[in-house]
Amino acid sequence: MGALLNLVERNLHEVRVDDDRMLFHIPSSSLFATDDVTGGIIDALRVQSCTSEDLVLRLAGRFAGQDVNETLRELIALEVVNDGSPLTPELGISRVERTALNTVVLNVNTGCNLSCTYCYKEDLDKPSAGKKMGADTAEASVEMLLRESPDEERYSVVFFGGEPLSNRPLIEHMVNYCERRFAEAGKQVEFIMTTNATLLTEEIVDYLNAHRFGLSVSIDGPKTVHDRNRITVGGQGTYDVVRRKVDLLLSRYRSRPVGARVTLTRGITDVETIWNHLFNELGFAEVGFAPVTSGDMSDFNLTGDELVEVFANMKALGRRYLEAALEHRNIGFSNLHQLITDIHEGHKKALPCGAGLKMLAVDHKGELNLCHRFTGSSLPTFGNVHGEVKQAELNDFLSQRLDRSGTGCDTCHIRNLCSGGCYHESYARYGDPTHPTYHYCELMRDWVDFGIEVYSRIMAANPAFISSYITPRKAH
């Protein structure tokens, strides 16, 4: 008698798109259109486990035995169906033994000329009290990258704050240092910065353009929305000055697309209106939304009902994205754009992001933080750029999050796209950065299913959109 066949439910997830059954293969983050034979095998094994011989008999009235056996072999190879053979461990490693750092975030000044009410930065200071990073610490950060990961081809240096342009001399010093140092090493380097835009001038914009900075501007939408939280130290709204500076930036900046980063706080859920203002009226290339659910100041966290509304509104904007994509237009909704990129490229994440694994953030003292959100927090640091990286401690931390047993993540169908969620959100909400972000699991699962549907419709009706707008993202 043949081996008993079982459906491996944890490895497959189906999404209906009209009359089509789309099979999301969870271990590889790959998407397949389910043909009739595949669908018949899945349905039959869901009813009852059986041998391959019995399966052929059960499906004999609908499909030829040869077709059933051929498809069965493919499903067994994908480990969607199991014949009793040991399943391949989904994660190739159970412990992080080595990181491959290629990005360093320089917290160049704790001072900021704004006083945004929801700011998560625990080391934020007023401009007069800002602690500026010195050139020796910044240079040591770059040398740490090259020493720890000498085999990377491309590195990124991110300037962060506070407001990074409030320490412009250090930025310009480090651009010169990096361009010389990485060229000597035969490596490539790119510069990235998030700014509130208030300090931009024609001279600064032209400088950033000449060095091809990847730029993001923190702006929350139209004046009535933006001025609720993004205020000066004196309590005044900043929309008018930011709008003037953004107009200046977008009229002169040509080297790379400029994106807007929107923070959604309590009472602000109208995603479409904000996107329309920033994309169509101001002219940003992309607009990304970050809902606040775990901030230190709970008054700014979206309520449960508001978070549901945000995701519903994101799906409404997603339907506009789909409509545009079918007309071969990209409307710059970066949350959905990134999800479609992940699905198309079959991204499979063992960990939620590159924090600690590919990236570390350096504070003004040279301490190594998991990411820029943790500078000034109570989370222990992982060494100092003037000394050594605490690699063993870092490996231990990452390995804790790598272990999905007993978390619910081990059987979740978006486990390789979400991987438990943001470390800092877990830290802020649960006091433990290794804790999964359970508070929006269902919403994220629904969002991924929506992304699968949008991707499927694009691939069916206008696959050229992918080659025109998804694939080129890597070049930026």
Secondary structure, 3 states (H helix, E strand, C coil): CCCEEEECHHHEEEEEECCEEEEEECCCCEEEECCHHHHHHHHHHHHCCEEHHHHHHHCCCCCCHHHHHHHHHHHHHCCCEECCCCCCCCCCCCCCCCCCCCEEEEEEECECCECCCCCCCCCCECHHHCCECCHHHHHHHHHHHHHHCCCCCEEEEEEEECCHHHHHHHHHHHHHHHHHHHHHCCCEEEEEEEECCCCCCHHHHHHHHHCCCEEEEECCCCHHHHHHHCEECCCCECHHHHHHHHHHHHHHCCCCCCEEEEEECCCCCCHHHHHHHHHHHHCCCEEEEEECCCCCCHHHCCCHHHHHHHHHHHHHHHHHHHHHHHCCCCCCEHHHHHHHHHHHHCCCCCCCCCECCCEEEECCCCEEECCHHHCCCCCCCCEECCCCECHHHHHHHHHHHHCCCCCCCCCCCCHHHHCCCCHHHHHHHHCCCCCCCHHHHHHHHHHHHHHHHHHHHHHHHCCHHHHHHHHHHHHC
